[in-house]
Amino acid sequence: MSVDESSPDPQPPGPQADTAALFEQAVRTHSRRLLAIARSIAGNRASAEDVVQQALANLFEHRARYDWREPGGLMRRAVVNEALRILRQPRMTMVADDHPGHSSLPDGGMLDRETIEKVRSAIDRLPEHFRAALVLCEYEGMAYVQIAEVLGCSVPQVKTWLHRGRKQLARMLEEFMSPEK
């Protein structure tokens, strides 16, 4: 009897090797996006790297449980959950982020940095779920259904968190954004 034509590759040594290879490919494909999500929620690069590393370590440990053919949603959910877990812990001081943009005006860079610092500070003061929903919606461009899946809640709850988060941000930034007289 001849080798089955429907399976051109020889069988891998076992399912563990198969999931490990798929996991590695998923990490290579999605790591930059995961780091951006974690950074937006956690607030600084050092925490974001810790969040992604821990989330991926947890996923790797339990990799046999998951389907790694379409891992984007699973990995985003793990990173968001880990970021929220980290945020619940007592916080150390924030690491200042550098803004890569440059202004053509002499004081423009200073104003840009100040604006970014004010907005980041306001976002950092939002309740965890408001912050996570806003980051996933505004920075990641995710649909409400996707956000609900990642945060483990209903679509109406996502809409409520976004509405309340935006209102709180507007109140916090109102003084900063009002024109001077």
Secondary structure in CASP SS format (residue, H / E / C, confidence):
PFRMAT SS
TARGET T0000
AUTHOR 0000-0000-0000
METHOD secondary structure of the structure
MODEL  1
M C 1.00
S C 1.00
V C 1.00
D C 1.00
E C 1.00
S C 1.00
S C 1.00
P C 1.00
D C 1.00
P C 1.00
Q C 1.00
P C 1.00
P C 1.00
G C 1.00
P H 1.00
Q H 1.00
A H 1.00
D H 1.00
T H 1.00
A H 1.00
A H 1.00
L H 1.00
F H 1.00
E H 1.00
Q H 1.00
A H 1.00
V H 1.00
R H 1.00
T H 1.00
H H 1.00
S H 1.00
R H 1.00
R H 1.00
L H 1.00
L H 1.00
A H 1.00
I H 1.00
A H 1.00
R H 1.00
S H 1.00
I H 1.00
A H 1.00
G C 1.00
N C 1.00
R H 1.00
A H 1.00
S H 1.00
A H 1.00
E H 1.00
D H 1.00
V H 1.00
V H 1.00
Q H 1.00
Q H 1.00
A H 1.00
L H 1.00
A H 1.00
N H 1.00
L H 1.00
F H 1.00
E H 1.00
H C 1.00
R H 1.00
A H 1.00
R H 1.00
Y C 1.00
D C 1.00
W C 1.00
R C 1.00
E C 1.00
P C 1.00
G H 1.00
G H 1.00
L H 1.00
M H 1.00
R H 1.00
R H 1.00
A H 1.00
V H 1.00
V H 1.00
N H 1.00
E H 1.00
A H 1.00
L H 1.00
R H 1.00
I H 1.00
L H 1.00
R H 1.00
Q C 1.00
P C 1.00
R C 1.00
M C 1.00
T C 1.00
M C 1.00
V C 1.00
A C 1.00
D C 1.00
D C 1.00
H C 1.00
P C 1.00
G C 1.00
H C 1.00
S C 1.00
S C 1.00
L C 1.00
P C 1.00
D C 1.00
G H 1.00
G H 1.00
M H 1.00
L H 1.00
D H 1.00
R H 1.00
E H 1.00
T H 1.00
I H 1.00
E H 1.00
K H 1.00
V H 1.00
R H 1.00
S H 1.00
A H 1.00
I H 1.00
D H 1.00
R H 1.00
L C 1.00
P C 1.00
E H 1.00
H H 1.00
F H 1.00
R H 1.00
A H 1.00
A H 1.00
L H 1.00
V H 1.00
L H 1.00
C H 1.00
E H 1.00
Y H 1.00
E C 1.00
G C 1.00
M C 1.00
A C 1.00
Y H 1.00
V H 1.00
Q H 1.00
I H 1.00
A H 1.00
E H 1.00
V H 1.00
L H 1.00
G C 1.00
C C 1.00
S C 1.00
V H 1.00
P H 1.00
Q H 1.00
V H 1.00
K H 1.00
T H 1.00
W H 1.00
L H 1.00
H H 1.00
R H 1.00
G H 1.00
R H 1.00
K H 1.00
Q H 1.00
L H 1.00
A H 1.00
R H 1.00
M H 1.00
L H 1.00
E H 1.00
E H 1.00
F H 1.00
M H 1.00
S C 1.00
P C 1.00
E C 1.00
K C 1.00
END
